[in-house]
């Protein structure tokens, strides 16, 4: 009788643990992903500001509010953490040069330049990492070039050469040097926000500053880089 009664009770009141387990697993997975995201965010900042040698997994874990073993659980090692951080940071870099091939070389150069400026405004760590890793040869620089930089760099150079063939850009200019001029000039303001603000009161985070900077870049391209066909002139009359 008691066995039958217990069975009936279990049927009326099923164990809640069977439904709680999936919810608990989901909560654990969400917390795990949140911890991983915080680790990556802090790692990107540390590698950009302190470099590879100045970054430690212990410091990243402390700043992210997680344990150091969790860093190694997700990324294996400091090298693994660096690669994951770079993959997250440079994932959208190729979109900078993803412009319509139907556009003229002039339009492509302007679009790429403007996209680059907006990209570094949103991700100032990109150019800081490139400056650090680009100073000396090494496996980390090779990783960045092979995975994220060589193709967009070559695409910009190819577009500039197409502009030269079209008579848009002076033939004596070196497209590869033009690329690095844009990289430096287009990013420096946003790499030194403290200097800009303390010296001249420039707020690089202000939308108006960013818009004005892009307008300046556009003006310099139009008036300094691109060649404009000479206006038709009437022949001079000789007495």
N, C-alpha and C positions, 0 to 999 in steps of 0.2 A: 504493500500500500504506500509506504513512504517513498519507495523507488519510483513508483508511478507518479506520485505527487511532485517529486523533484524534477522529473522529466517534463511534466506539464509546465512547471515554473520556468524551466530553461527555454521552452518553446515560446512562452509569453514574453519573456525578458531575455532576448539573446544577448550574449556577451558584447559589450561595447568595444572591447579591445580589437575585434576584427575590423571594425570601421575606423577605429582610432589609429591603427597602424599606418594605413596609407597617408592619413593626414599628418601623422608624426614624421613620416619619411619625406613628405613634401616640404614640411617646415624645416627639416634638417637640410634638405637639398637647397632650399631658398637661402638659408643662413650660410651654407657652404659657398654658394655662388656669390652672395653679398661679400663674404670675406675675401674671396678671390678677386672680385672687382676692386675692393679697397686696396688690396695688395698691389694690383697692377697700377692703379692710379698713383699711389705713393711711390712706386718703383719708377714710373715714368718721370715724375718730378725729381726724384733723387738722382737718376742717371743723367738728367739734363743739367741739374744744378751742381752736382758733385762729381760727375763722371763715374766711370765703371769702378775705378780703384777706390774712390771715396764712398761708394755705396756698400752697405752691408745688409745681409738678409735680416740680421737681428734688429737693425735700426728701422728697416722697412716694416718688419712685423710690429715693432713697438708703435710706430706712427700709425699703422693701420688698425691697431687695437686687437691684434691676433697673436698667436704664439708662433715662434720661429719654426717649430716642426710643421705647422700648417703651410708655411711658405714652401718648405721642401716637399710637402705632400703634393702640392699643386704643380710645382715647377721643377722639382728635382734638385736644382742647384742654383747658384747665383748666375751662372751662364744661361741656364734655362729660363730664369726669371728675366734676364736681359733680353733674350730673344723674344719671349712672349710680350714684353713691354714694347719692344721695337715693332713687332707685328701689329700690336694694337695702335701704336702711334702713327705708323706709316701706312696703315691699311688703305686709307683713302688718298694717298699721295698721287696715285696714277690718275685720279679724276681731275687733277689740275690741268693736265694736257688732253683731257678727253673732250675735244672740241670738234665741231663739224668739219669734215674734210671738204665739204662743199663751200665753206667760207673762204674768202681771199686770204692770202698770207698776212695782210695787214690786220684783218679781223681776227685771225688765229693768234697772232702775237699779242694783240690787245687783250683778248679773252684769257689766254694763258697767264699773262702777267697779272691781270685783275684777280683771277682765281688763285694764283699763288699768294698774293697779298692777303686775300680773305682766308686762305688756308692757314697762314702763319699767325694771323690775328686769332683764329680759333685754337691753334695748336702752336704756341710760341716755343714749346719744347723741341719741336722738329729742327729748327735751325740751330738751337743750342747743342743738340746732339750731333748734328752734322759738323758744326765747328769743332767740337771736341774730338770726335772720331776721325774727322777729315784732316786733322793736323799731322798725323803720322800714319804710315801704312800699318796694317794689322788685320787679323781675321775678322774683327768686328766691322771694320770699314768695308772689307770685302763682302761681308754678309749684307750690309745695307746697300752697297752698289749693285750686287748681283740680284737682290730680291726687289729693290724698290727704286733705285735711282738711275741706273744706266738707261733703261728704256725711256723714261720721261725726259731725261737730259738729251738723249739723241733725237727725240722727237722735236724738242724745241730748236735744236741746232738745224735739223732738216727743214723746219718751217722757215727759219731765218734765211737759209740758203735758197729756198724757193722764192722768198722775198727779194733776194739779190738777183736771181735769174729774171724776175719780173720787173726789175728796175726800181723796186720799191725801197730797197736798202742799199746803201753805197757798197760797191763791190770790194772796196779795200778793207772793210770791217771784218773782223774774225767772229763768226757766229758763236764759237765756243767761249770766247771771252765775253761776248754780249750776254750769254747765259749767266755767267758768274757775276757780271755787273748787276743784273736783275736780281739774282739771289741775294746779294749783299745789300743793295739799295732798297729792295722791297721788304726786307725783314728787319733791318737794324733798329729802326724806331721801336719795333715791338719787342725786341730783345732787351732793350734798356729802358723800361718804363720809368724806373726811379730817376735815372739821369734826365730823361725828357721832362719829367714833372718838376724836379728840383731846380733845374737850370732855367727852364722857360715856361713852367706851369702847364705843360702839355699833358692832357689826360688821354693816354692811348686807348683806354677802354671805352671812351665816349664814341658813340656812333657817328657824331658829327666830325670827329677827328679822323676816323677811318674813311668816311666819305670824302673829306677834303684831301686826304692823302691819295686816295684813288684818283681823284680829279687831277691832282698834281702829276701823278704817274702818267695819266692819259695825255696830259698836255706835253710832258717831256717826250713821250713817244711820238706824238704827232708833229711836234716842232723840232725835235732833236734827232730822231732816228729815221723817220720815214722821209723819203724824197718825194717832193711834189712836182708834177710836171709844170714847166714854165708856162706862164700865161701867154696867150697869143698876143703878139705885139704887132702894131702896124709898122711896115717898113718906113724908115726915115726918108723924108723927101730931101733930095740934094738940089741945091740951086743950080 
